[in-house]
Amino acid sequence: MNRVYIKTYGCQMNERDSEAVAALLRARGYRIVQDENACDVMLLNTCSVRDMAEQKAIGKAGYAAQKKKRNPRFLLGILGCMAQNRGASLLDALPDVDLIVGTQKFHQVPDYLDNLRAAQAAGAPLPTSIVDIAEEAGSQNTIRDHVLEDRQVTAFVSIQQGCNMDCAFCIVPKTRGDERSRPMEEIVRECEELAERGVREITLLGQIVTSYGRRDYAHTDGVTPFVQLLERVNAIPGIKRIRFTSPHPRGFKDDLIQAYGRLEKLCEYVHLPMQSGSDRILKAMNRPYSRDRYRQIVDDLRRVRPDMYFSTDIIVGFPGETDEEFAQTRELFAACNYDMAYIFKYSIRTGTPAADMGDQIPDEVKEARNAELLAILQANSNRRNATLLGTTQEVLVEGPDKKGLGFMGRTRGNRIVHFAASDRLIGELVPVKIDRVSTAVLYGQLELAGVKV
Ligand code: 5AD
């Protein structure tokens, strides 16, 4: 039996990589299952960005390895960032892991599983674990296959791998390697094919999408390759919405800011990682912008789109962060009025410059700073949702909601909306009048003149 359960930790990029692995495995005759208790192969696609993410996956792998006692054919694999980061040393703690596959080798997973199965079938004792964390030229082009659910409306498209920014706190340059972009033609073709299969919203993914293609394509009239790509996707008739993540503030030059005024499918939602509001800390983080420059980008974007939604990433407790420096972050955080934010307590990542900096901040201080920002975020989010009450929002209908009570979709500002609808409307942009809000979600009624739901 070849039932594969894939568990994904971490970012959207990881989700996308898991999906591509699932598509390849299906094509090879494996069955992808959602129930981890009914699988013969478990693959953990891991995250290294904070210690907690690694510990979770290690705990899960240790637990899953016990399945081998009951099922000698059970196979366990660790894929992705932690596999890349720790390689064969993972076997010290987890000797029963059969497969360790890094971030440039996802496409090899079917071959490796086939090899392990063949060895089992031959009755041979399993070879020592397979470990492959090598670099591979062109590996960014291998994340292209999709497993679309029936009537899936949204999809992720990987446009680039790796990052050359070297932020002092970040393990990603080590786990994902150098920045490498996919050819624009291939990305556009993938989006066109997705549109033909019913996808209406594309999220372009990369570790630093604003740098997309910078070594491969020229600027045209001051327009960066990334914005050229946005223009190309905007021109695909079946695609109705475009999002992207994650950009870098340094990528928000005039061409990208203006794109929000002229590309009608580009949703007015920007994830703009701030990390810190202190110039000294930003410098120590090796983030090449100041708090004033960051604020200016937010203001410029709001000038082009007054209804712009913003989200951000913040790290509290970076080594040496004083109370005054944190107060500057808090002040800028409040001033930017975010609709959503991911607030992280600094986590030491061995091998990064910040790991060796003195003056690590105690956990209680990180916790308190984290809580202060969360309280501001919650107030902002409630305030924003209150302003949406009574308005009519354009919603892309994704499908039945989880409870099966009605349907769900998202606004252009990425707010989840629940409403009554019908299957017929899946994939359509519909007006929904918001009549109730909570912190996390909106509720409303379809406003379709003359259309019976
Ligand atoms: N500790 C805490 N947060 C981190 N991030 C990256 N590295 C670390 C770290 N060592 C956060 C950053 C980044 C997000 C994906 O994760 O805010 O933008």
Boltz pocket constraint, residues with backbone or C-beta under 6 A from the ligand:
constraints:
  - pocket:
      binder: B
      contacts: [[A, 49], [A, 50], [A, 169], [A, 170], [A, 171], [A, 273], [A, 275], [A, 313], [A, 314], [A, 315], [A, 342], [A, 344], [A, 345], [A, 346], [A, 347], [A, 348], [A, 349]]
      max_distance: 6.0
